[in-house]
């Protein structure tokens, strides 16, 4: 009797253990059938909200040198692309045969008009002088004849009719004499006018000759030379393009998308990276917002002034305004926006050159420290957290945000597990398994890699 009882006890124990194992297996199977999601927690970190654009370093202004006359271009020796020139320096000529001809004609006309207007040598005025002199003698003779007849009339030797005739002749001669004097004065005015016109024509011809000169409007460098020497050009043709390419006079010109145009403001902070200086970060401010969009790309041009630390400011050269440069305030002259170069590397600020390209982050909002989550945690208008193994939907209270991070204003505690994985077809109340991702690693999950197009990582 005792042996069968012991066997029954063993059977019962084994049956209980088997049931327990079956239940545990079922529980494990059910648990592993739940989807596994990545979760993280809030972390305090900086957050910046910005929009992005590409840009190119360019001179703020380019100065075209155009032909003011039609003719043949002759450049001065040594003038070529990349050559530095000084303001007012003679670069070349646009020679016009027509202008030379007009100048010679104007010179000849001026010489003639000068001789005609000269009071002493003018043949025109000399003719009037001779006529006036002759009529003055005739007038004097007429006066003497009139006086003689008046004297004779006192003794009755002259009749009144003879006296009247002599008086009429005297008046006629006087009128003709005065007429010649008036004509001479009018001719003097006419000759003076002709002389003035001739002088103006010569001045215009001389000005036209001076317009043949091509002179540099600034101290700068020749960027382009589209017209070869000894080429015939029309009026207003581009011959050269000049610009001041000193590094402190360059700006970053960006192409901002149309939808971001109204987010721009003068003085707005811009953070930049340049492909030529991959290890450096630069700070700038919006200087100019151009009003007209590019009709093809639907973008607006924006000039960004590149700020410089005090150590990289150009030294004054007599004109403090011309050499001051854009100075980076102490408040922003710090990493990560503009990291100083190691001592072994020269400063990048002095090595800027037109044509260098990079990417820009136009800062809309930023906070140096805020509770943040990775941007993918914001799914639509909600955050999803995992409590007791179940999904809970939390309406989003989001603040500053960018492509990598989003600020959390409320509704989520520091110990809450916030889901990073896409919610997909899951619904509130669904059970899930969790895979905790370190919060500081999770905050930069969306940061672009160096191999991707955008290298800023702001």
C-alpha positions in Angstrom: 0.0 0.0 0.0 2.8 2.3 0.7 4.5 2.0 -2.7 1.5 3.0 -4.8 0.9 6.0 -2.5 4.5 7.2 -3.1 4.0 6.8 -6.9 0.8 8.8 -6.8 2.6 11.6 -5.0 5.3 11.7 -7.6 2.8 11.8 -10.3 1.0 14.7 -8.7 4.2 16.7 -8.2 5.3 16.0 -11.8 1.9 17.0 -13.1 2.0 20.3 -11.1 5.5 21.1 -12.4 4.4 20.4 -15.9 1.4 22.6 -15.5 3.6 25.4 -14.1 6.0 25.0 -17.0 3.2 25.1 -19.5 1.8 28.3 -17.9 5.2 29.9 -17.8 5.9 28.9 -21.5 2.5 30.3 -22.5 3.2 33.5 -20.6 6.7 33.8 -22.2 5.2 33.1 -25.6 2.5 35.7 -25.2 5.1 38.2 -23.9 7.4 37.7 -26.9 4.4 38.0 -29.2 4.0 41.6 -28.1 5.8 44.1 -30.4 9.1 45.5 -29.2 9.5 49.2 -29.3 12.4 51.6 -28.6 11.8 54.0 -25.8 13.7 56.8 -24.1 13.3 59.4 -21.4 13.4 63.2 -21.2 16.8 64.8 -21.0 17.9 68.4 -20.4 19.9 69.7 -23.4 20.1 72.7 -25.9 17.5 72.9 -28.6 17.4 75.2 -31.7 14.6 75.7 -34.1 15.8 76.7 -37.5 15.3 76.4 -41.3 18.1 75.5 -43.6 19.5 76.7 -46.9 22.6 76.4 -49.0 24.8 79.4 -49.7 28.0 80.6 -51.5 30.6 83.1 -50.3 30.6 86.0 -52.7 31.7 89.7 -52.7 28.9 91.8 -51.4 29.0 93.9 -54.6 30.4 93.2 -58.0 31.3 96.2 -60.2 31.0 95.7 -64.0 33.2 97.8 -66.2 31.2 98.6 -69.4 32.0 100.2 -72.7 30.7 103.8 -72.7 31.2 104.0 -76.5 31.2 101.6 -79.4 34.6 100.7 -80.6 37.5 98.2 -80.4 38.7 97.1 -76.9 42.4 97.5 -76.1 43.4 96.3 -72.6 46.5 97.7 -70.9 49.5 95.4 -70.6 49.2 93.0 -67.6 45.5 93.3 -67.3 44.0 89.8 -66.9 41.7 87.7 -64.8 42.7 87.6 -61.1 44.9 90.7 -61.3 44.5 93.3 -58.5 43.9 96.9 -59.5 43.5 100.2 -57.7 40.6 102.6 -57.8 41.0 104.9 -60.9 43.7 102.7 -62.5 43.6 102.7 -66.3 42.6 99.2 -67.4 42.2 99.7 -71.1 40.5 101.7 -73.9 37.6 101.3 -76.3 38.9 103.2 -79.3 36.3 104.8 -81.6 37.4 106.3 -84.9 34.2 108.3 -85.1 35.0 110.1 -81.8 38.5 111.0 -82.9 37.0 112.5 -86.1 34.4 114.5 -84.1 37.1 115.8 -81.8 39.2 117.1 -84.8 36.2 118.7 -86.4 35.3 120.4 -83.1 38.9 121.7 -82.7 38.8 123.1 -86.2 35.4 124.7 -85.7 36.6 126.2 -82.4 39.7 127.7 -84.0 37.5 129.3 -86.7 34.9 130.6 -84.2 37.7 132.0 -82.0 39.2 133.9 -84.9 35.8 135.2 -86.0 34.9 136.4 -82.5 38.2 138.2 -81.8 37.6 141.9 -81.6 40.9 142.8 -83.1 41.3 140.3 -85.9 37.8 139.2 -86.8 37.2 139.8 -90.5 33.5 140.0 -89.9 33.8 142.7 -87.4 36.4 144.5 -89.5 33.9 144.9 -92.3 31.4 146.6 -89.9 34.2 148.8 -88.6 35.1 149.9 -92.1 31.5 150.7 -92.9 31.0 152.6 -89.6 34.2 154.6 -90.2 33.1 155.5 -93.7 29.6 156.6 -92.6 31.1 158.6 -89.7 33.1 160.6 -92.4 29.9 161.0 -94.5 28.0 162.0 -91.4 30.7 164.6 -90.5 30.6 166.0 -94.1 26.8 166.2 -93.9 27.0 168.1 -90.7 29.5 170.6 -92.2 27.3 171.1 -95.3 24.2 171.7 -93.2 26.1 174.2 -91.0 27.4 176.0 -94.1 24.0 176.4 -95.6 22.6 177.7 -92.3 25.4 180.3 -92.2 24.7 181.4 -95.8 21.0 181.6 -95.0 21.7 184.5 -92.6 22.9 186.6 -95.5 20.2 185.4 -97.9 22.7 183.4 -100.0 21.0 180.0 -99.3 17.4 179.1 -99.7 15.4 177.2 -97.1 14.7 174.3 -99.4 18.5 173.7 -99.7 18.8 173.8 -95.9 16.0 171.2 -95.5 17.5 168.9 -98.1 20.9 169.1 -96.3 19.2 168.3 -93.0 17.3 165.3 -94.4 20.6 164.0 -95.8 22.2 164.5 -92.3 19.5 162.5 -90.6 19.6 159.7 -93.2 23.3 159.3 -92.8 23.0 159.3 -89.0 20.4 156.6 -89.1 22.5 154.4 -91.4 25.5 155.0 -89.1 23.6 153.9 -86.0 22.2 151.0 -87.9 25.7 149.7 -88.7 26.7 150.1 -85.1 23.7 148.1 -83.9 24.4 145.4 -86.5 28.0 145.2 -85.3 26.8 144.7 -81.7 24.4 142.0 -82.8 27.2 140.3 -84.8 29.4 140.4 -81.7 26.7 138.6 -79.7 26.2 136.1 -82.5 29.9 135.4 -82.8 30.2 135.0 -79.0 27.3 132.4 -79.1 29.0 130.5 -82.0 32.2 130.5 -80.0 30.5 129.2 -76.9 28.8 126.4 -79.0 32.1 125.5 -80.5 33.7 125.3 -77.1 30.8 123.1 -75.9 31.2 120.9 -78.9 34.9 120.4 -78.2 34.2 119.7 -74.6 31.6 117.1 -75.6 34.1 115.6 -78.1 36.8 115.6 -75.4 34.4 113.9 -73.0 33.6 111.3 -75.6 37.4 110.7 -75.9 37.6 110.3 -72.1 34.7 107.8 -72.2 37.0 105.5 -74.3 39.1 105.0 -71.1 38.3 102.0 -68.9 39.2 102.7 -65.3 38.7 100.6 -62.2 35.8 101.9 -60.0 37.3 100.3 -56.8 40.3 98.7 -55.3 39.7 95.1 -56.2 40.4 92.0 -58.3 39.3 91.3 -61.8 36.9 88.4 -61.5 36.0 87.9 -65.1 37.2 89.1 -68.5 34.5 88.1 -71.0 35.7 90.3 -73.9 39.1 89.5 -75.4 41.3 92.4 -76.4 41.0 93.8 -79.9 37.3 92.9 -80.0 34.7 95.3 -81.4 32.0 96.0 -78.8 28.7 98.0 -78.8 27.9 100.6 -76.2 27.2 99.3 -72.7 28.9 96.0 -73.3 30.5 94.2 -70.3 34.2 94.3 -70.6 35.4 93.4 -67.1 33.9 92.5 -63.7 35.6 93.7 -60.5 35.0 93.1 -56.8 36.6 93.6 -53.5 37.5 90.1 -52.4 39.2 90.8 -49.1 37.9 88.1 -46.7 36.3 90.7 -44.4 34.3 92.1 -47.3 32.8 88.8 -48.3 29.3 87.6 -47.4 27.5 84.3 -47.5 24.7 84.6 -50.1 22.0 82.0 -49.5 19.0 80.8 -51.5 16.1 80.6 -49.1 12.9 78.7 -50.1 9.8 80.7 -50.7 7.9 79.2 -47.8 10.7 80.4 -45.4 10.8 84.0 -46.7 8.5 85.4 -43.9 10.7 83.8 -41.2 13.6 86.0 -42.1 14.6 89.2 -40.2 17.5 91.6 -40.4 20.0 90.7 -37.7 18.7 87.1 -37.4 21.4 84.7 -36.1 22.7 82.2 -38.7 24.9 79.2 -38.0 27.0 78.0 -40.9 29.3 75.2 -42.1 31.6 75.4 -45.1 32.7 72.4 -47.0 36.2 73.9 -47.2 36.4 74.0 -43.4 34.6 70.9 -42.2 36.0 71.1 -38.7 34.8 74.6 -38.0 31.5 76.2 -37.2 30.7 79.8 -38.1 28.2 82.4 -36.8 26.6 85.2 -38.9 23.7 87.6 -39.0 21.2 88.4 -41.8 22.4 91.6 -43.4 20.3 91.9 -46.6 17.0 90.3 -47.7 16.5 90.8 -51.4 12.9 91.5 -52.4 12.6 89.6 -55.7 12.4 85.8 -56.0 14.3 83.8 -58.5 11.6 83.0 -61.1 13.0 79.5 -61.9 13.9 78.2 -58.4 11.3 80.2 -56.4 13.9 81.2 -53.9 14.9 84.5 -52.3 18.5 85.7 -52.0 19.8 86.6 -48.6 23.2 88.0 -47.6 24.6 86.8 -44.3 27.4 88.8 -42.7 30.0 86.4 -41.3 30.9 87.4 -37.7 34.5 87.2 -36.6 36.1 86.7 -33.2 38.1 89.7 -31.9 41.4 87.9 -32.7 40.4 87.5 -36.4 39.4 91.1 -37.0 41.5 92.9 -39.7 43.9 95.5 -38.4 43.0 99.1 -39.1 44.7 100.7 -42.2 43.8 104.3 -41.7 40.1 104.0 -42.4 38.5 102.4 -39.3 35.2 102.0 -41.1 36.7 100.3 -44.1 38.7 97.8 -42.0 36.6 97.1 -38.9 34.9 94.0 -40.3 32.0 92.2 -38.7 32.8 91.4 -35.0 31.4 88.4 -33.2 30.0 89.5 -29.8 31.6 87.8 -26.8 28.2 86.3 -26.0 28.3 84.1 -29.1 32.0 83.8 -29.7 32.1 80.3 -28.1 31.7 76.7 -29.2 29.8 75.1 -30.8 28.8 78.0 -33.1 32.4 79.1 -33.9 35.0 76.8 -32.6 38.5 78.3 -32.5 41.0 76.5 -34.8 43.8 74.6 -33.2 47.1 76.4 -32.9 48.5 74.2 -35.6 45.9 75.4 -38.2 45.7 79.0 -39.5 42.4 80.8 -38.8 39.8 80.0 -41.5 38.6 83.6 -41.5 41.6 84.9 -43.5 41.2 82.1 -46.0 37.7 82.8 -47.2 37.4 83.0 -51.0 34.6 83.7 -53.4 32.9 80.5 -54.6 33.2 78.5 -51.3 29.9 76.9 -50.5 28.2 75.7 -47.4 25.0 75.2 -45.5 23.2 77.6 -43.2 20.8 77.3 -40.3 18.6 80.4 -39.9 17.8 80.3 -36.2 14.1 81.0 -35.3 14.2 80.1 -31.7 16.7 78.5 -29.3 17.1 77.6 -25.7 20.4 76.8 -24.1 18.7 74.2 -21.8 15.3 72.6 -22.0 13.6 69.2 -21.5 13.9 67.5 -24.9 13.1 64.3 -26.8 14.2 63.1 -30.2 12.1 64.6 -32.9 10.8 61.2 -34.0 9.1 60.9 -30.5 6.6 63.6 -31.8 4.2 61.5 -33.9 1.6 63.8 -35.4 0.2 65.8 -32.5 1.0 63.2 -29.9 3.6 61.6 -27.8 3.2 57.9 -26.9 4.5 56.5 -23.6 4.6 53.0 -22.2 3.1 52.5 -18.7 2.9 49.1 -17.2 3.6 47.6 -20.6 0.8 49.4 -22.3 0.8 52.2 -24.8 -0.7 55.5 -23.6 -1.3 58.5 -25.9 -0.3 61.9 -24.6 -1.4 65.1 -26.5 1.8 66.9 -27.4 2.8 70.1 -25.7 5.8 70.9 -27.9 7.9 74.0 -28.0 11.1 74.7 -29.9 11.8 72.0 -32.4 14.2 71.1 -35.3 15.0 68.1 -37.4 16.7 66.3 -34.4 15.1 67.5 -31.2 11.8 68.8 -29.8 11.2 70.6 -26.6 8.6 69.2 -24.2 6.6 71.8 -22.4 4.5 69.5 -20.2 2.5 66.2 -19.9 5.6 63.9 -19.7 7.6 63.2 -16.5 11.4 62.5 -16.3 10.7 58.8 -15.6 8.2 58.2 -18.4 9.2 55.9 -21.2 8.5 57.7 -24.4 8.2 55.6 -27.5 10.6 56.4 -30.5 9.3 53.6 -32.8 6.6 54.6 -35.2 3.1 53.8 -33.8 2.0 52.3 -37.1 -1.1 50.2 -36.6 -0.7 50.0 -32.8 -3.4 51.6 -30.7 -3.7 53.0 -27.2 -3.8 50.1 -24.6 -1.8 47.7 -26.7 0.9 45.8 -24.9 4.5 46.2 -26.0 7.9 45.2 -25.0 10.5 48.0 -24.5 14.1 48.6 -25.5 15.5 51.6 -23.6 17.8 53.9 -25.6 20.1 56.2 -23.6 18.4 59.6 -23.6 21.5 61.5 -24.8 22.1 59.1 -27.6 18.5 59.2 -28.5 18.5 63.0 -28.6 20.9 62.9 -31.6 19.4 59.9 -33.5 18.3 62.2 -36.3 21.6 64.1 -36.5 22.8 63.9 -40.2 26.0 61.9 -40.7 29.1 63.4 -42.3 28.4 61.5 -45.5 25.0 63.1 -45.9 24.3 66.3 -47.7 23.7 68.5 -44.6 26.8 68.7 -42.4 25.8 71.4 -40.0 24.3 69.3 -37.2 22.8 72.3 -35.5 
